[in-house]
Structures are given as structure tokens and as C-alpha cells.
Amino acid sequence: MARQHLVPYINFQGRAREAMEFYQRVLGGSLQMYAPGKQGQPRPAEPGDRIMYARLEADGVVIVASDGNPSYPATVGDHIGLPIGGTDEAWLRAVFDGLADGGQVKMPLTKAPWGTSGWLSDRFGISWNVDIEAR
């Protein structure tokens, strides 16, 4: 049987390196970033390069991003939400606090029938739902 997945792709309109490095600090994991090389072929990004493709993989979390195209600006805001959850309460609380740094908590981590849940917008305007599953 084929395995399917859904991965968020975020256009950071020129701030992809900053955003993805921030998410790596908060979530950990492996980050790959590519810039356009000769004839548009991807090459490893160097400092100051425009990011054509970035991928963060961290313990079941995958985020894909780019700097986008200035001719087609993205609207940052409530158009995307990233849910992250699991049973590791300490890790998820640290993730919530890390993402809240420079952002806006819209609902603090609160007990709910299914566990504990919180909602915030990070410093880049991306909405996150953090769910700590009840054991």
C-alpha cells in the first residue's frame, strides 16, 4: 500500500532562511536549503542566497519553504495553520514557548477533553496549534 503525506509549504517572501533556522532551533532536526544555480539548477545555499527550496525534518515534523517570487507576493496571516502534537509534554511545552518568542499567544496551553491545547502566531505570522495528547 502506498504511503501518503501532507507537508506544509510556506512562502516566506524573502525570509525563508531566517524562518527555517528559527524553526530548526525550536524543533531540532535536519535543515537543507537550496538556492538557484546555473540555469536554475538547485545548489546548496550559501549565506545571503535567495532560498528556492528549504526542508526541515524533525522527529515526524516536516516543513518545506522558499523565499517565493517577488512578482507573486504571498499574504502572511491566517491562511495557513500548522498543527503539531503528541504525547511528549515537556517537549511540546518547550516548542510552544519557543514558537511564542516574538509572536502572539492567542490561547495559552489549556486543559481540554482530549488533552492540552494551545494556539499562537509566531514571529513570522504563521499560526500554530500545539496539542498534548491525553495519556
Secondary structure as the mmCIF struct_conf table of DSSP 4:
data_model
#
loop_
_struct_conf.conf_type_id
_struct_conf.id
_struct_conf.beg_label_comp_id
_struct_conf.beg_label_asym_id
_struct_conf.beg_label_seq_id
_struct_conf.end_label_comp_id
_struct_conf.end_label_asym_id
_struct_conf.end_label_seq_id
STRN STRN1 TYR A 9 ASN A 11
TURN_TY1_P TURN_TY1_P1 GLN A 13 GLY A 14
HELX_RH_AL_P HELX_RH_AL_P1 ALA A 16 LEU A 27
BEND BEND1 GLY A 29 GLY A 29
STRN STRN2 SER A 30 PRO A 36
HELX_RH_3T_P HELX_RH_3T_P1 LYS A 38 GLY A 40
STRN STRN3 PRO A 42 PRO A 44
TURN_TY1_P TURN_TY1_P2 PRO A 47 GLY A 48
HELX_LH_PP_P HELX_LH_PP_P1 ASP A 49 ILE A 51
BEND BEND2 MET A 52 MET A 52
STRN STRN4 TYR A 53 ALA A 58
TURN_TY1_P TURN_TY1_P3 ASP A 59 GLY A 60
STRN STRN5 VAL A 61 SER A 66
TURN_TY1_P TURN_TY1_P4 PRO A 70 SER A 71
BEND BEND3 TYR A 72 TYR A 72
BEND BEND4 GLY A 77 GLY A 77
TURN_TY1_P TURN_TY1_P5 ASP A 78 HIS A 79
STRN STRN6 GLY A 81 GLY A 86
BEND BEND5 THR A 87 THR A 87
HELX_RH_AL_P HELX_RH_AL_P2 GLU A 89 ALA A 100
TURN_TY1_P TURN_TY1_P6 ASP A 101 GLY A 102
BEND BEND6 GLY A 103 GLY A 103
STRN STRN7 GLN A 104 ALA A 112
TURN_TY1_P TURN_TY1_P7 PRO A 113 TRP A 114
STRN STRN8 GLY A 115 SER A 121
TURN_TY1_P TURN_TY1_P8 ARG A 123 PHE A 124
BEND BEND7 GLY A 125 GLY A 125
STRN STRN9 SER A 127 GLU A 133
#
